[in-house]
Amino acid sequence: MRVLRGNFLGGLKAPQALVAAPTNGVLTPWGLVMGAGAAKALAEVEPRLPRLFAEAIRREGTYQNGVYLYGLVVVEVGGRLYGAFQTKGHFRDRADLGLVRLGTSRLRRFLEAHPGVEAHLAFPGIGLGGLEPGRVLEVMEKALGQVGDRVILYRL
């Protein structure tokens, strides 16, 4: 796993890339709430993502205590892969290392099933989520195993 300074949206220029933002588990009639930080930036690049992510989350996630738990969902739009990497239950909550672990394990499975894909993620849980970067890296490195060399985290 590499950590770079810069904007994770730069991953949109990479061939065979999954570009993912940290997200939460709140769905509205219009889609996944993506109103701040990297999630908002990704939704501005592709406005259909909140609705498409919500459809995938309803299919793949579990509804519990008013929010969905899903870890990671990936959708394809126009030949490009986009991901919602869950770090929070509710968008008002702090990020949760357990959700980071779940999202990372699902990312590992996705990358194992798609050998040519490289994942570009906004560093999960450290901005508005309030987690300590070292703990996040520790959790992610352990969960990613051998596919970790295909994951790039971006910090502004």
Secondary structure, 3 states (H helix, E strand, C coil): CEEEECCHHHHHHCCCEEEEEEECCCEECCEECCCCHHHHHHHHHCCCHHHHHHHHHHHHCEEECCEEECCEEEEEECCEEEEEEECCCCCCCCCCHHHHHHHHHHHHHHHHHCCCCEEEEECCCCCCCCCCHHHHHHHHHHHHHHHHHHEEEEEC
